[in-house]
Protein backbone atom coordinates (compact mmCIF):
# COMPACT_ATOMS: atom_id res chain seq x y z
CA UNK A 1 0.00 0.00 0.00
CA UNK A 2 1.22 3.47 -0.80
CA UNK A 3 1.79 6.19 1.75
CA UNK A 4 -0.61 8.42 -0.22
CA UNK A 5 -3.46 5.98 0.36
CA UNK A 6 -2.69 5.72 4.06
CA UNK A 7 -2.46 9.52 4.32
CA UNK A 8 -5.85 9.92 2.63
CA UNK A 9 -7.59 7.53 5.01
CA UNK A 10 -5.81 9.01 8.06
CA UNK A 11 -6.96 12.49 7.05
CA UNK A 12 -10.49 11.20 6.43
CA UNK A 13 -10.62 9.63 9.89
CA UNK A 14 -9.35 12.79 11.58
CA UNK A 15 -11.06 15.46 9.55
CA UNK A 16 -14.02 13.73 8.01
CA UNK A 17 -15.29 14.20 4.52
CA UNK A 18 -17.04 17.24 3.18
CA UNK A 19 -20.70 17.71 4.11
CA UNK A 20 -21.33 14.42 5.90
CA UNK A 21 -23.30 15.61 8.95
CA UNK A 22 -26.49 13.75 8.06
CA UNK A 23 -24.86 10.68 6.55
CA UNK A 24 -24.73 7.23 8.10
CA UNK A 25 -23.52 3.99 6.55
CA UNK A 26 -20.41 2.18 5.46
CA UNK A 27 -18.35 1.75 2.34
CA UNK A 28 -15.47 -0.66 1.82
CA UNK A 29 -12.76 0.24 -0.64
CA UNK A 30 -10.97 -2.70 -2.27
CA UNK A 31 -7.88 -1.10 -3.77
CA UNK A 32 -6.17 -3.28 -6.33
CA UNK A 33 -2.37 -3.21 -6.52
CA UNK A 34 -0.10 -5.33 -8.72
CA UNK A 35 0.73 -7.56 -5.74
CA UNK A 36 -2.67 -7.77 -4.04
CA UNK A 37 -5.73 -5.95 -2.75
CA UNK A 38 -5.95 -3.59 0.23
CA UNK A 39 -9.28 -3.36 2.07
CA UNK A 40 -10.35 -0.15 3.83
CA UNK A 41 -13.66 0.18 5.66
CA UNK A 42 -15.08 3.69 6.12
CA UNK A 43 -17.99 3.92 8.55
CA UNK A 44 -19.94 7.14 8.96
CA UNK A 45 -22.40 7.74 11.79
CA UNK A 46 -24.12 11.14 11.49
CA UNK A 47 -20.91 12.65 10.12
CA UNK A 48 -18.46 10.92 12.48
CA UNK A 49 -15.99 9.02 10.33
CA UNK A 50 -14.05 5.95 11.40
CA UNK A 51 -11.63 4.06 9.21
CA UNK A 52 -10.20 0.57 9.57
CA UNK A 53 -7.87 -1.40 7.37
CA UNK A 54 -7.70 -5.07 6.52
CA UNK A 55 -10.23 -7.83 6.54
CA UNK A 56 -13.22 -8.15 4.29
CA UNK A 57 -15.92 -6.62 6.48
CA UNK A 58 -19.55 -6.25 5.42
CA UNK A 59 -20.44 -2.79 4.12
CA UNK A 60 -23.40 -1.03 2.54
CA UNK A 61 -21.33 -0.63 -0.62
CA UNK A 62 -18.06 -2.10 -1.87
CA UNK A 63 -15.99 0.05 -4.23
CA UNK A 64 -13.33 -1.83 -6.19
CA UNK A 65 -10.76 0.32 -7.99
CA UNK A 66 -7.11 0.22 -8.88
CA UNK A 67 -4.94 2.28 -6.57
CA UNK A 68 -3.83 4.92 -9.13
CA UNK A 69 -7.45 5.69 -10.09
CA UNK A 70 -8.46 5.86 -6.43
CA UNK A 71 -5.69 8.39 -5.72
CA UNK A 72 -6.72 10.51 -8.70
CA UNK A 73 -10.30 10.56 -7.37
CA UNK A 74 -9.08 11.29 -3.83
CA UNK A 75 -7.07 14.29 -5.10
CA UNK A 76 -10.01 15.65 -7.09
CA UNK A 77 -8.46 14.94 -10.48
CA UNK A 78 -11.20 12.47 -11.50
CA UNK A 79 -14.86 12.78 -10.59
CA UNK A 80 -16.26 9.52 -9.16
CA UNK A 81 -19.64 9.38 -10.92
CA UNK A 82 -18.29 9.79 -14.47
CA UNK A 83 -15.51 7.30 -13.65
CA UNK A 84 -18.12 4.78 -12.49
CA UNK A 85 -20.21 5.41 -15.62
CA UNK A 86 -17.11 4.71 -17.73
CA UNK A 87 -16.71 1.46 -15.74
CA UNK A 88 -13.31 2.61 -14.44
CA UNK A 89 -14.29 1.13 -11.06
CA UNK A 90 -17.09 -1.08 -9.77
CA UNK A 91 -19.57 -0.54 -6.97
CA UNK A 92 -21.68 -3.27 -5.40
CA UNK A 93 -24.42 -2.28 -2.97
CA UNK A 94 -26.20 1.00 -2.36
CA UNK A 95 -25.82 3.36 -5.31
CA UNK A 96 -25.98 6.44 -3.06
CA UNK A 97 -22.37 5.78 -2.06
CA UNK A 98 -21.19 6.28 -5.62
CA UNK A 99 -22.76 9.74 -5.44
CA UNK A 100 -21.48 10.28 -1.87
CA UNK A 101 -17.86 9.68 -2.94
CA UNK A 102 -17.56 13.30 -4.03
CA UNK A 103 -18.12 14.31 -0.41
CA UNK A 104 -15.31 12.04 0.74
CA UNK A 105 -12.80 13.19 -1.84
CA UNK A 106 -11.09 16.54 -2.35
CA UNK A 107 -12.66 19.10 -4.67
CA UNK A 108 -11.11 19.46 -8.12
CA UNK A 109 -7.92 21.54 -8.25
CA UNK A 110 -8.75 25.22 -8.57
CA UNK A 111 -12.38 24.74 -7.50
CA UNK A 112 -14.06 27.56 -5.60
CA UNK A 113 -17.20 27.56 -3.55
CA UNK A 114 -20.06 29.16 -5.53
CA UNK A 115 -20.97 31.50 -2.65
CA UNK A 116 -17.42 32.85 -2.42
CA UNK A 117 -17.37 33.47 -6.15
CA UNK A 118 -20.78 35.18 -6.07
CA UNK A 119 -19.74 37.37 -3.12
CA UNK A 120 -16.80 38.67 -5.15
CA UNK A 121 -18.97 39.40 -8.18
CA UNK A 122 -21.97 40.81 -6.25
CA UNK A 123 -20.75 42.63 -3.10
CA UNK A 124 -23.44 43.54 -0.59
CA UNK A 125 -25.54 46.46 -1.78
CA UNK A 126 -24.42 46.29 -5.41
CA UNK A 127 -27.04 45.73 -8.09
CA UNK A 128 -24.61 45.01 -10.92
CA UNK A 129 -21.77 42.47 -11.04
CA UNK A 130 -18.25 43.85 -11.07
Protein Blocks (a to p, Z undefined) as FASTA:
>chain_A
ZZklmmmmmmmmmnopahillggcddddddddfkbccddddddeehiacddeejjdddfb
dcdddfklmmmmmnopacfklmmmnopaccedjfklmmmmmmmpccdehiacfklmmmmm
mgghiabdZZ
